[in-house]
Amino acid sequence: MKTVRRLYFYAVALISFEVVLWGLVGLIRSIVNPNLITDNAQALATALSLILVGIPFFLVHWLWAQRVSAREEEEKTATVRAVFLYGALLATLIPAVQNLLALLNRAFIGAARISYERALIGGTQSWPDNLIAIILNLLMAAYFWSILRAEWPALTDTENFKDIRRIYRYLWMLYGLLMVVFGTQQILQFILQIPTDLIGTSGRETFVNATALLVVGTPIWFFAWRFIQDALPDPDESGSVLRLIILYLLALGGIITVLTAGGNILYDLLSRLFGENISNTDLLQNISGPLSLVIPFGVLWGYYGGWLNKQFESVSSIPRRSGMKRIYFYILSTIGLATTITGVLLLFMLIIDQLTNKNVDVIAADTVLKQLAAAISVIAVGLPLWLMTWRPMQAEALADGESGGHARRSIVRKAYLYLALFASVLGTMVPAGMIIFLLIQAALKGEVEKDFLNSILTALQALIVFVVVLAYHLMALRKDGAAQADVLEEKQSEFRVVVFDHDGKFGEAVKSVFARQAPKLPVTVLKAGEAIPADVKANALVLSGSLAVNLPDHVEAWIRSFDGSRLIVNDDAAGVYWMNDFGQAALSAQALAEGQDIRPRSAAKATPVWTYVAYVFAGLFACQLLIILLSLGISLVVGG
């Protein structure tokens, strides 16, 4: 209930605060620029209405939040309060940065004697507009920053504030990084296009806008990333899930962009190699865009990929470290496999088109060469990526020992294999259905369509490709299962079970059940009334409930020195009842006090998930049946 109340008060406080802030910005802008009052009364009326409406709501809700926070420690350390304070900083500092960027962007544009309309940001604004927004936002940011600085030392529990501060820092880092990467890409593209005119003519605003992005974004990224790195000695920061996710996203985003842009470059180069009539200047113009992406995103991949590897190495647990690497490799392996399949399908489709269409004119030949270049480019990008990421994972899964067992049991590997099987099955069903459809259609019509052979061969090649992929991954899955089964059987054969028989029947009954359900486990039956052999070794004991509460002295002494697991089976001994929990014990004692008979109960069994699924479908069916019966009853009444 308190959480919902907090959400309400802080949400209203934040919204009303933004309303008041931008109302003040609009009001001061209209005062500085008198033309807004005479020429646009609506702007002034809007600013005044925002201020007059927002101030009461902000004061009521913010003052309440401050009062409750000062009185209750739970409120002061609440996650919602941390979100509000750091959110207010973002809501003020980011607009301040954006207005600073607009101010510098127009200054650079003016220095280059380019029209202000070509500025990336703030082309229609003026320097007073930006300065007013910057000053007011910085003043409000300073207010909330002072509150944060005062509250941090007084927090008894800093976990919630640390989590939100971590998100706050990474948002700034990503914000600055986005400007740096985009600005670098624009400058590189400008340079690679080999301009012939001086700065200040059409198209030169690209360089100027990118320079403004770098001037503003570089210090933001640098200081935000430095704050993040300086906090790494804190285990909460170095081991945070957020840091791992950000590093994953940056490394994966970098390599995916590099490979995609590299494929486009390879396509242009192959098209030229296959005889496309294009000059060197035009070729450089074509590859300038992809190449301008390869360089900054390659640096991004290398830098954050290196930090991702350091993050892996900082994990002391070898299974956990291997699991973190698997996520990275299997994501890339999935992308590589999908890309490779796409390229192979494009290549085979092109070959089939040429085999089934012999008359190809000059224009079609050019198209064929471009399609060939596209298919080869896709394969050249996808196949090495898949091989470089899949082969280490496959070798890890086929390895002996505990590491291989962890790899085979990994949920990430299972997800990859079953996803590949799922996609392969769907890819097999579609062309198989198409082949059957075409054959049935031809049989019913008594003739074939003009493109019948082409359609059949295209569907057949897709069917073959997906069957090969399906068979390969199915084989990999079966190898995992067989290897895992061998490991489990070996472990079971080394696990010794001893059963204490107290009545001549219990031991044989347990042994027969083990023979059916766990045949690999070696079971030894010992009579409780006889001496225990000195060479008996066991990892687990099985004894009845009645024996457990009335152990012979020699068995009790032996069990006392036993450090393995004890499995007690309920039996029908008189007066011995095994309870699952305290509640069952209380109810059973109450029943005994009332003179009622109670029966021993076995441990509660977990309800399978499919049982719940069945319940849901049964409920839906019952609702549907009820609706049908009601409709039938209403129709009979109306009809009658």
Residue, then its C-alpha position, 0 to 999 in steps of 0.5 A: m500500500k505504501t509503495v502505491r502511495r509513493l508512486y502516486f506522490y512522486a509521479v505527480a511531483l515529477i510531472s508538476f515539476e516539469v510543468v512548472l519548469w518549462g512554464l518558467v522557461g516559456l515565460i522568461r523567453s517571452i519576456v526576453n523576446p517582446n515579439l512573443i507577447t505582441d505577436n503570439a499571445q498564445a505562448l505567453a498564456t500557455a507559459l502562465s497557465l503551466i506555472l499557475v497550475g503546476i506550482p500548487f500540485f508540485l508543492v503539495h506532493w513534494l512537501w508531503a514526500q519531504r515530510v514523510s521522508a524526514r519522519e520515516e527511514e523506510e520512506k527515505t531509503a525507498t527505491v521510488r524516492a531514489v528514482f524520483l531524485y535521479g530522474a529529476l536530475l536526468a530531466t533537467l541536465i539532459p535538456a541543459v546539454q541538448n540546449l548547449l549542443a544546439l548553441l554550439n551547433r549554431a555557433f559552428i554553423g555560423a562560423a562556417r557561413i552555413s544557413y542555421e536551418r542546416a544545424l542538426i539541433g536548434g536550427t530555429q532557436s536563438w541563443p537567448d532561448n538556449l541560455i534560458a533553458i540551460i540556466l533554469n535547468l541547471l538551477m533545478a538540477a543543483y537543487f535536487w543534487s543538493i538534496l541527494r548530497a545531503e541524504w547519502p551520508a544519512l542513509t542507513d540502507t544504501e542498496n536502493f540508491k546504489d542501484i538507481r545511481r548505477i542506472y543513472r551513470y550508465l544512462w549518461m555513459l550511453y548518452g555520451l557514447l551515442m553522440v561520440v559514435f554518431g559524430t565520428q561516423q558522420i565525420l568519417q563519411f564526410i572525409l571518405q566522400i572526397p568533397t571538392d568544395l570548401i566548407g560552407t557549401s551544400g553538404r558541409e554541414t555534416f562535418v560541422n554538426a558532427t564536430a558539435l556532437l563530438v565536442v559535447g558528447t566526448p566529455i560526457w562519455f569520458f567522465a561518466w565512464r570514468f565514474i563507472q570505472d572508479a566505482l569498480p572496487d565496490p563488489d556491488e558495482s563490479g558484479s552488477v548485472l546491469r554492467l554485464i548487460i551493458l557490456y553485452l549490448l555494446a560488444l554485440g552491437g559493435i560486432i553485428t554492425v561491423l559485420t553488416a557494414g562489412g558485408n555491404i562493402l564486400y558486396d560493392l567490391l564483388s560487384r565491381l570485380f564481377g564487371e559492374n561498370i563503376s568508377n573508383t570515385d563512385l565505388l568509394q562513394n558507395i562504400s563510404g557509408p558502410l566504411s564510416l560505420v565499420i571504423p567507430f563500431g569496430v573500435l566500440w567492439g574492441y574496447y567494450g569487448g575487451w572489458l567484457n572479457k575482463q568482466f568474465e575473468s573477474v568471476s572466480s567461479i569457473p562454471r559461472r564464468s563459462g556460462m557468461k561466455r556461452i551467452y555471448f558466443y551462442i547469440l553470435s552463433t545464432i546470428g551467424l547460422a541464420t545469415t549463412i542459411t540465408g546466403v546459401l538459399l540466395l545462392f541456390m535460388l540464383i543457380i536454379d533461376q539460371l538453370t531454368n531460364k536460359n535466355v538472359d539479356v544484358i540487363a538480366a545478366d547485370t542483375v544476376l551478377k549483383q545477386l551473386a555478389a549479394a549471396i556470396s557477401v552474405i555467406a562470407v559474413g555469416l559462415p565465418l561468424w558461425l564457425m568461430t563461435w559454434r566450434p568452441m561451444q561444440a568442443e566445450a560440450l564434447a569435452d570430458g569432465e565436469s566442464g563438459g557436463h556443465a556445458r551440455r546441461s547449460i540452458v543457453r546451449k539447450a535454447y540454441l539447439y532447440l531454437a535451431l531445431f524449431a526454425s529448421v522444422l518450420g523451414t522444412m514444413v513450408p517448402a515441403g507443403m509447397i512441393i505437395f501443393l504444386l504436385i497436387q495442383a498439376a495433377l488436378k489441372g492436368e498441366v503444369e504452370k510455366d514456372f513449375l520446374n523453377s518453383i519445384l526446384t526452389a522449394l526442394q533446395a530450401l527443403i534440403v538445406f533445412v533438412v541438413v540443418l535439422a539433422y546436424h543440430l539433432m545429431a548434436l543434441r543426441k550427442d549431448g544426451a548420450a554423453q550426459a547419459d554416460v556421465l550420469e550412469e557412471k556417477q550412479s554406478e559409483f553411488r552405493v546404497v545400503v538398505f536396513d531390513h528389519d522384517g525380512k520383507f522391507g529390503e527386498a521390496v526396496k531392492s525390487v523398486f530400485a531395480r525398476q526405477a534406478p537399475k544402475l544404483p548398486v543396492t546392498v541389503l543388510k539385516a538390522g538384527e545382524a552385525i554390520p560387515a566392516d567393509v560396508k561402504a555407502n553414500a546413502l541409507v534407506l530404512s523404514g520409519s518404524l526402524a528409524v525410531n527404534l534402532p538397534d544399538h549397533v545400527e544406531a552407533w554405525i549410523r551415528s558415524f555415517d556422514g552420507s544421506r539418510l532416506i526414511v520410508n514411511d511404513d505401517a508401524a502402529g503409532v508411528y506417523w510421519m508429518n510433512d510440516f508443523g501444521q499437519a502435526a497440529l491437525s493430527a494431534q487434534a484428531l488424536a485428542e478427539g479420538q479419531d484415527i489418522r493415517p500416515r501421509s506421504a510427503a506432498k508431491a509437487t503438482p506438475v506444470w501440465t496439471y495446471v495447464a490442464y486445469v486452465f483448458a478445462g476451465l476454458f472448456a467449461c466456460q464455453l460449454l456454459i455459454i452454449l447452454l445459456s445461449l440454448g436456454i435463451s433461444l428456447v425461451v425466446g423461441g417458445 
